Amino acid sequence: MQPFPANYRSEIPAFLRSYLNNPVGLREAMMAEPVQREVAGRMRFVSCLRFTPQGGRPQDIAIVHVNGRLDRVAGHAQELCAAAVYAPFPELEK
């Protein structure tokens, strides 16, 4: 069983600053609490995010956590986040 990613609220904004081409001006940022999902045949915690980049369209991404740490962005967010319950995530807009 995978450990819960205890520091996900601080790891995700730091990661996205380097992952996104232009992390400035993100708005309508929302995130769902990490839940366990099957990713590539293994159970992993997945955090689902939804945000709108400056001058762009809303985006959904799924972040996979391994051994309690942020590992990567999954390629199939719609499938992994289909039942996600989102809440405001203002930390991402800063």
C-alpha positions, 0 to 999 in steps of 0.5 A: 500500500502506498503512503498518503502524500502528506506534503502534496499541497506545497509540492504541487505548486512548486512542481507546476512552476517548472512544469508549465510553460507560463505559470503566471496568471493561473486562475480558477484553480481547483484541486481534489484531495489525493485518492488511490487509482490504478495507474499503469497496473499499480495503485497510486495516489492521484491528485486532480487539478483544474485551472485556466492559464492566462489567455487559455482554456481550462485544463485538467491534469492528474498528478501521480504520487509514488511512495508519498512523493510527487512523481509525474503528470499522468497522460489521461487526466479525464479518466483518472479524475472522472469522479473527482470532487474539486475544491478551490486551490488558491495556492496555485494562483499565487 
